[in-house]
Amino acid sequence: MKKTGLFGLVVLMLLAVTVTSCQKKKVLSKTISSDRVSIDGKNADLFEIEDPVTLMLVPVGVEGDKWEIRADLPLKNTTLWNEIPGSDPKLDHSIYGVRIYAKYIDQYNMKVDLDVQTDYQSGEKLLKSNELITGNVPIIEYGFGDKSYKKQKAYFDLIDGIGLTVELSWAHKSSSSSSTANNTTVSSSSSSQDWNKMLDDYEKNVNEYIKYVKKLSKGDKSVESQVDKYFWAADDLEDELDKAYKSGKMTSTQKKRYEKIEESFTDAVFEYDE
């Protein structure tokens, strides 16, 4: 009886600890006023922030044992896409790059040490609208540091604002649809040159990304923004090059070059994730 009673007491104590632990690890949310969200950059006037901005601490991962801080940014485009100087109203002859970089800040406007990024596709979709609308642009973490509940909650409690930087760029592509039957050879040559130029840019951005990833892996956190910058620049070009690769628009030499650069890029991304 004594052994059974002692065993039962231990079980009850363990259950109590488990319940208490589970109760502590609860999903949290809070709102941040729009006046605590700044938008900077040369294209800052293309968006404005609306209330409320919701910040959340949520479980992630297959086991739900990791925790992340996420935010929903209610952004509104201030200008119709076809009224932005340099944009292509038809949305079919340009490579677009809409980047909204994000950082969390505390009450003293100091950066909270979390690696975060916005869902750039949401920002791009919002900006390309032919209406003035408000849409949610999520902020998510991409770092692989300590994501325990205790650590993340400490960050969550610190966050008092958000700093955004907007960058918009595009590069016009040649239009093969305007070619006639008489200049097919010229158009094909021009297209081939375009892919070579794009491969040059792709390789340059991948090399820069690899360079900064190596610095970051050695503990130099000052290069985080450069890692992010060159990753997205290379990723954008890869999307376009991959379409050309799969559709047979590249020569065999260009395909081999693309495969080599893509392999280096993929290896560097995995190295960064690890």
C-alpha positions in Angstrom: 0.0 0.0 0.0 2.8 2.4 0.9 4.6 1.7 -2.4 1.4 2.1 -4.4 0.6 5.3 -2.5 4.0 6.7 -3.1 3.9 5.8 -6.8 0.5 7.5 -7.1 1.8 10.6 -5.4 4.8 10.8 -7.9 2.4 10.3 -10.8 0.2 13.1 -9.5 3.2 15.4 -9.1 4.4 14.7 -12.6 0.9 15.4 -14.0 0.8 18.7 -12.1 4.2 19.7 -13.5 3.1 18.8 -17.0 -0.2 20.7 -16.7 1.5 23.7 -15.3 4.1 23.5 -18.1 1.4 23.3 -20.8 -0.5 26.1 -19.3 2.6 28.4 -19.4 3.3 27.5 -23.1 0.2 29.2 -24.5 -0.3 31.0 -27.8 0.1 34.8 -27.2 -1.0 37.8 -29.2 -0.8 41.5 -28.8 -1.4 44.6 -31.0 1.0 47.3 -32.0 -0.2 50.7 -33.0 0.5 51.9 -36.5 2.5 54.9 -35.2 5.0 52.3 -33.9 5.6 51.0 -37.4 7.9 53.0 -39.6 8.3 52.7 -43.4 11.6 53.8 -44.9 13.4 53.5 -48.2 13.2 55.3 -51.5 9.9 53.6 -52.2 8.4 54.1 -48.8 5.6 56.2 -50.1 4.1 53.3 -52.0 2.6 51.8 -48.9 1.0 53.0 -45.7 0.3 51.0 -42.5 -3.2 50.6 -41.0 -4.3 49.5 -37.5 -4.2 47.0 -36.0 -0.9 45.3 -36.4 -1.1 41.9 -34.7 1.9 40.2 -33.2 1.7 36.5 -32.3 3.7 33.8 -30.5 2.8 30.5 -32.0 4.0 26.8 -32.0 5.6 25.6 -35.2 7.2 22.4 -36.5 6.1 18.9 -36.9 6.0 18.3 -33.2 4.8 21.8 -32.3 7.8 22.1 -29.9 9.3 25.1 -31.6 7.9 28.6 -31.2 8.0 31.6 -33.6 7.0 35.2 -33.4 4.9 36.2 -36.4 3.1 39.4 -37.4 0.3 40.4 -39.8 1.0 43.8 -41.4 -2.2 45.5 -42.8 -0.5 47.4 -45.6 -2.3 49.6 -48.1 -1.0 50.5 -51.5 -1.1 54.3 -52.0 -0.6 54.4 -55.8 -2.1 52.4 -58.7 0.4 50.2 -60.3 0.1 51.8 -63.8 0.7 55.2 -62.2 4.1 54.3 -60.8 6.9 55.7 -63.0 8.6 53.0 -64.9 6.1 50.2 -64.2 4.7 48.1 -67.0 0.9 48.3 -67.0 0.5 45.0 -68.8 2.6 43.2 -66.1 4.2 40.9 -68.8 7.4 42.4 -69.9 9.3 43.0 -66.7 11.0 41.1 -63.9 9.7 42.6 -60.7 11.3 42.9 -57.4 9.2 44.2 -54.5 11.1 43.8 -51.3 9.8 44.8 -47.9 12.5 44.2 -45.3 11.4 44.1 -41.7 12.9 44.3 -38.2 11.4 44.2 -34.8 12.3 47.0 -32.3 11.9 47.6 -28.6 10.5 50.6 -26.8 13.8 52.4 -27.2 13.8 51.8 -30.9 16.7 49.3 -30.7 16.6 46.2 -33.0 15.4 43.0 -31.3 17.8 40.3 -32.3 15.5 38.1 -34.5 16.0 37.2 -38.1 12.8 37.9 -39.9 11.4 38.5 -43.4 8.2 39.5 -45.0 6.2 37.4 -47.5 7.4 39.4 -50.5 4.8 37.8 -52.8 2.0 39.3 -50.7 3.6 42.7 -50.9 4.1 42.3 -54.7 0.5 41.2 -55.2 -0.7 44.2 -53.2 1.4 46.7 -55.1 0.4 45.4 -58.5 -3.3 45.9 -57.8 -5.2 48.3 -60.0 -7.2 49.3 -56.9 -6.3 51.0 -53.6 -6.7 48.1 -51.2 -5.5 46.9 -47.9 -3.9 43.4 -47.6 -2.1 41.4 -45.0 1.7 41.0 -45.5 3.0 38.4 -43.0 6.3 38.7 -41.1 7.9 35.3 -40.4 11.2 34.2 -38.9 13.9 32.6 -41.0 16.6 32.1 -38.4 17.4 28.8 -36.9 18.4 29.9 -33.4 16.9 29.0 -30.0 13.2 28.7 -30.6 12.2 27.5 -27.1 9.1 29.0 -25.6 11.0 30.8 -22.9 13.5 32.4 -25.3 10.8 33.4 -27.8 8.5 34.8 -25.2 11.3 37.0 -23.9 11.7 38.4 -27.4 7.9 38.7 -27.7 7.7 40.8 -24.5 10.4 43.1 -25.8 8.9 43.9 -29.1 7.2 47.3 -29.2 7.4 48.3 -32.8 8.4 47.4 -36.4 10.7 49.0 -38.9 10.1 48.4 -42.6 12.2 49.2 -45.6 10.6 49.2 -49.1 12.7 48.6 -52.2 11.2 48.3 -55.7 13.1 47.4 -58.8 12.4 45.9 -62.2 14.3 45.1 -65.4 12.6 45.1 -68.8 12.9 42.0 -70.9 13.0 41.8 -74.7 9.7 41.1 -76.3 9.9 38.2 -78.8 6.2 38.5 -79.6 6.9 41.7 -81.6 9.3 39.9 -83.9 8.3 39.1 -87.5 9.1 36.0 -89.6 11.8 38.0 -91.4 13.9 38.6 -88.3 13.5 35.3 -86.5 17.3 34.7 -86.5 18.0 38.1 -85.0 15.4 37.7 -82.3 16.8 34.3 -81.4 20.3 35.7 -81.1 19.0 38.6 -79.0 17.2 36.2 -76.7 20.3 34.1 -76.3 22.3 37.2 -75.3 19.5 38.1 -72.8 19.9 34.7 -71.1 23.7 35.1 -71.0 23.3 38.5 -69.4 20.8 37.1 -66.9 23.1 34.2 -66.1 25.9 36.7 -65.5 23.7 38.6 -63.0 22.6 35.3 -61.4 26.2 34.1 -60.9 27.2 37.5 -59.5 24.4 37.5 -56.9 25.0 33.9 -56.0 28.7 34.5 -55.5 27.9 37.5 -53.3 25.4 35.5 -51.3 28.0 32.7 -50.8 30.6 35.3 -49.7 28.3 36.8 -47.0 27.0 33.4 -45.8 30.6 32.4 -45.1 31.1 35.6 -43.1 27.8 35.0 -41.2 28.8 31.4 -40.4 31.9 32.8 -38.7 29.7 34.9 -36.4 29.7 38.2 -38.3 26.0 39.2 -37.8 26.6 42.6 -39.4 26.2 41.0 -42.9 22.7 39.6 -42.3 21.1 42.2 -44.4 23.5 41.5 -47.2 22.7 37.8 -47.0 19.0 38.6 -47.3 19.6 41.1 -50.2 21.6 38.7 -52.4 19.5 35.7 -51.6 16.3 37.4 -52.9 18.2 38.9 -55.9 19.4 35.5 -56.9 16.1 33.8 -56.1 14.2 36.2 -58.4 16.6 35.6 -61.3 16.5 31.8 -60.7 12.7 31.9 -61.2 13.0 33.4 -64.6 16.0 31.3 -65.6 14.2 28.1 -64.5 11.3 28.9 -66.8 13.7 29.3 -69.8 15.6 26.2 -68.8 12.4 24.1 -68.7 10.9 25.6 -71.8 14.0 24.9 -73.9 14.8 28.5 -74.6 18.4 28.1 -73.5 21.3 26.6 -75.4 22.9 23.4 -74.1 25.9 25.5 -72.9 23.6 27.9 -71.1 21.7 25.0 -69.5 25.0 23.5 -68.1 26.0 26.9 -66.8 22.7 27.4 -65.1 22.8 23.9 -63.5 26.3 24.6 -62.1 25.3 28.0 -60.6 22.0 26.6 -59.2 23.9 23.8 -57.5 26.3 26.3 -55.8 23.3 28.4 -54.7 21.5 25.4 -53.3 24.6 24.2 -51.4 25.0 27.7 -49.9 21.4 27.9 -48.8 21.7 24.5 -47.0 24.9 25.6 -45.4 23.2 28.7 -44.1 20.2 26.8 -42.8 22.5 24.4 -40.9 
